[in-house]
Amino acid sequence: MKNGFGQFCPLAMACEVFAARWTPIILRELFAGSHRFNEIHRAIPLISRTLLGKRLRELEAAGVIAGVPGAKGNGREYRLTEAGAEFHGVLAGLATWGQRWTDRARPENLNPGVFMWILRRRIATDRLPARRVVVKFNFTGIPASYRGNRKFWLILERSAVDICVRDPGFEVDLYLDAELGAMVKVHLGDLAFAEALRTKQINMSGMPALVRQFPSWLLLSAYAKVPRPRAAITGESGSRWRASSAVR
């Protein structure tokens, strides 16, 4: 690799493959079930399509992923190889550290499109009613720099969950108006949904039975139960890094 570390150390060699900007996030998406270029890009909108293509080619050349024809010959898909699958433990360790020690829901990290894409795959479809349920989301508290959609329609069915950024034409069953930061904190396990409702950070309306059931359909982040030091929970920036708080 042209920009490698110039060392034979196994850690250096692994970092040449793994530590390039965006590469761990691309792998996160592959582990989460995104296999097509557009699916991966939708979850990582800040990466240019050119750079995403470059990173995928690099991972393929390193033997971490393999490009294969899509279903019924439709396009191209990317699948993890045996070598790529072994990165799962590395990613899980990094995510656990990030959940425990970092202030994740900072305003600059909030993107409603990314949140909805992640939420789409964190729905307990086995708990859904037998019929289709349509939920309209309207987000507030979005960074001023954001120029994307603020309203989304979540189409919930036991067979599949889909997102629309335009009115799909179905009758809406639930309306959810929420501060984006509050929804992210709920997902991360930092804020109980019931508490967000009580404090009006989230407001719901619609069919009463579905309003009651909705929180039970949400699967939190896989790292939501990672225990956190008190300083990290209260958001005391800087103090959470001190050795004294790390050993409490």
Secondary structure, DSSP 8 states (H G I E B T S, - for coil): -TT------HHHHHHHHH-STTHHHHHHHHHHT--BHHHHHHH-TTS-HHHHHHHHHHHHHTTSEEEEE-GGG-SEEEEE-HHHHTTHHHHHHHHHHHHHHS-TT-GGG--HHHHHHHHHTSB-GGGS-SS-EEEEEEEES--TT--S-SEEEEEE-SS-EEEESS--SS---EEEEEEHHHHHHHHHTSS-HHHHHHTTSEEEEE-HHHHHHHHHHB---TTTTS---HHHHHT-TTGGGSHHHHT-
